[in-house]
Amino acid sequence: MKHIKKQLGQSATEYIITLIVVMMILGVGFANEGSVITIFLDAVREGFERYSSFLSLP
């Protein structure tokens, strides 16, 4: 019977590299706009402003 050598620790390394790449993609800005995080937070802020102004109507 052949013994298969287990790969220990490789998945953690791959996870960390993938996480770093995703964070770089989210943090990097585009040509005329900010980063994905900035665009998302601006959209949430605008939605909250519209919602709160709608609630303040008589």
N, C-alpha and C positions, 0 to 999 in steps of 0.2 A: 504494500500500500504506500502511495506517495503522500508525503506530508506537505501541505500547502502552508507556506510562510505567511503569517498574518501581518498586515500592514497596521502598525500601531502608531497613532498620532497624526496620520496623514489627513484624516477628516477635519481635525481641528485646524490644521494649517490651511486647508482649502476653504474652510468656513471663514477664517480671519481674512484671507485674501479677498474672498467674495464680498465680505462686509466692507472692507476698505474701498473696493472699487465702487460699490453702491453708494457709499458716503461721499466719495469724490464726485460721482455723477450728480448727486443731489445738491452738493455744495457749489459746484461750478456754475457760473452764470452764462447766459446765452448772449448773443450779439447785442441786442437792444434792450433786453430785459434782465432782471436779476436771476438769482438761482431758483430752482424748483421750490425750495422751502420758502423763499420770499414771495413768489407768485402765489403759493398756497395760502400763506398767512394773509396776504392782501385780499384774496378772495374770501377768506373767513371773516376778516374785518369788515369788508363791504357788505357781506351777507348779514352780519350782526347789526350793522348800522341801518340797513333797510328794514330788518325785522323790528328793531327797537323803534324806528320812526313809524312803522305801521301800527305798533301797539299804542303809540302816543296819540293817534288820531282819535277824535271824539266819537 
